[in-house]
Amino acid sequence: MAGHSKFKNIMHRKGAQDKKRSAMFSKLSREITVAAKMGMPDPDMNPRLRAAVNAAKAQSMPKDNIARAIDKATKGEGDSYEEVRYEGYGPGGVAIIVEALTDNRNRTATNVRTAFAKNGGNLGASGAVSHGFERLGLIEYPGKVGDEDKVLEAAIEAGAEDVESDMGDGDENPGSHQIWVAIEQLHPVARELEKTLGEAEGVKLAWKPNMTTTVDAETAATLLKLIDVLEDDDDVQTVWGNYEIPDDVMEKLG
C-alpha cells in the first residue's frame, strides 16, 4: 500500500467543491432518489443510498431535503432517471469519463458532446478511455482527521487496498485522504473506518487511472474550463480524468 501519492489532484481540481449550492443539492437529491428506487429506502439496508446520504450530509444538505428525496422514490414520484457514461479526450489527450443521471439521453449527449467540442476535446465511443482506468471503491476523508500514518494504519486495519494523502497547506487547502478499496469491500471497509476516523465525506464507486498525464499551464486552463462546463450541467454527476496539474501550475491559474 502506498501511503502517499504525488498525484493528489488526479480526479478533481482544487476548488471543485465551490459549486453553486442549489445545483449541488439538486444533483445530490437526484442520486438519493435513484439509489432509493433501486433498492430499499433504508440507508442501513441499501449501501448505495447510504453513500448518497453520507455525501449529502458532508455537504451540509438539510435533513428535510434528504428525506424528501427518499420520499420521492418510495411514492413513485419524480422523473425516471437512467445512468449514462460518456468517454472522451480533453485537451492534451487527457482521458475523461463523465457519469450522468438523465431523463433525456438526447439532451445530455448533445450537451456533453458540445462541451468537449468547444473546449479542446472530443467525445469518443463507449469504452474509448475506460480501459485505462480501474473501477474501485473510494472513501474520502478531510485532512483534519489525522496525519498520513494514522489514516494509513486505519485503512490497513479496515482492509483497504491503497491510500493517497494530501495534507494541504492551510485553511484554503486543508488536504484530504483518498482510501481505495475493492468494489465489494467498499461498504464493509467504510463501516470499519467509521470506528476510528468517524463518518467519511464520501463513499462511492470511482474511476482510478492506471497512468496519469501531467499538463502544462495552457493545457490546464482549457482542461479546467471543460471540466467546469461539464460539472455545471444538471445531468452530470461526476467527472473523472487521468490528469495531474502540478502545484506551481495551479498557483499560476489561481
Secondary structure as UniProt FT lines:
FT   TURN            8..9
FT   TURN            14..17
FT   HELIX           21..38
FT   HELIX           43..45
FT   HELIX           47..58
FT   TURN            59..60
FT   HELIX           63..74
FT   TURN            75..76
FT   STRAND          82..89
FT   HELIX           91..93
FT   STRAND          95..102
FT   HELIX           105..118
FT   TURN            119..120
FT   STRAND          122..123
FT   TURN            126..129
FT   HELIX           130..132
FT   STRAND          133..142
FT   HELIX           143..145
FT   HELIX           148..158
FT   STRAND          162..166
FT   STRAND          176..181
FT   HELIX           183..185
FT   HELIX           186..197
FT   STRAND          202..209
FT   STRAND          213..214
FT   HELIX           217..232
FT   TURN            234..235
FT   STRAND          236..241
FT   STRAND          243..244
FT   HELIX           247..253
//
